[in-house]
Amino acid sequence: MAGETVRSVAAILDVSVASVVKWSQRFRQTGSAAAGPMHGHRPRLLLPHRDWLIARTANDQPFTLRGLRAELAERGVKVDYRTVWAFVHAEGLSFKKKRSAQRARSS
């Protein structure tokens, strides 16, 4: 497309010139200006280790996300903090510390 044509199409569609250029390039390459497929969600990396993680966090055994990440690394599973958090959140697992004493209150 010529520069003037691209700008006029962008103005008519109320989009940026860059969008029109990308759409025309996609149309020339694929025969369609439609968006390509979205790739969806990545498979859950910790799913094969679910049974071990559930057992590890059961019975009020204390754990932290960083600690679980380190234990997984010892088992040869290298994941980041966010992956461990997403798994724990999706499974509804949590460990809440119990207060051994109330904080001192002023009267």
N, C-alpha and C positions, 0 to 999 in steps of 0.2 A: 504494500500500500504506500502511496505517496504520503508525505508528511502532512499535507493539508487534509487529505482524506482521513487519515488516522485521527487527527485532531477533531475533525467534524463529527466522526463516528463517536469518539469519546465524549464530545459535548452532548450529542443526542442521547446517548445512553447514561450520561451523568456518571461516568467512571474515569479513571486516569488513563492517560495515553499509554502508559506502560501496560495496563491491562489489555487494551485493544491490541497492542503489539504481540503480547504473549498469546492471546486467543488466536490471532491470525497465524502465528508460527505453529501453534498446536494444530490448527486446521490444515495447514500445508503438510505437516508431518504425518498426521493420523487420519485426515479426512473428516474430522469432527472437532468442533471447538469445545465440546463437553469436557468437564473436568475428568481427570483420570481417577482410577479406583483408589479409595482410601485403604490403607493397609491394615486397619483394625488394631486390635490389642495384641501385644506381645504375649507369648505363653508365660504363665507364672513359673519362674525359674525354681521356686522352692517347693513346687507341688510334689516332686519325687521325694522330698524330705519331710513331707507333712507329718507322717506318723512320728518321726523322731522329734520334730518341733513340738507337737502336741504333748508327747510324753515329757519332754524337757520342761515345758511350762505348766504341767499339771501339779496338783497337790500343793499349791501355794509355794512352790519353789521360787525363790527370788531370781529375777532376771532383768537385764537391761537390754535394749536393742543393740547397743555396742557390744555387750557381752555375748549375745546370741550370734552376732556377726563374727566375732572372734572364734567362737566354738565351731561355727560352720566352716570357717577358714581352716581350722585344725582338721576338719573332716574332708578337706579338699574342695569345698564349695566356696567360691569367691563371689560374693555379692556385695553391693553397697548398702549403706544405712537405710536408704529409701526403700529398697527392695524388702528388707526385713520389716520395716515399718508397715509397708503395704500388706504383707502377709499377716502380720499380727493383727492389724486393723480388720482385714477381711475375715479372719477367723474369729474375731471377737475376743482375742486373748488379751489379758492385762494382768499386771501385778501391782497391787496397791500396797504400799508400806503401811503397816499398822503403827499407830502412835503408841509408844510405850508409856508416855506421860503427857499430860496436858501442858501447854506452855503456861508460864507464870503470867498471871493477869494482874493488872493494877486495879486497885479498888476504887 
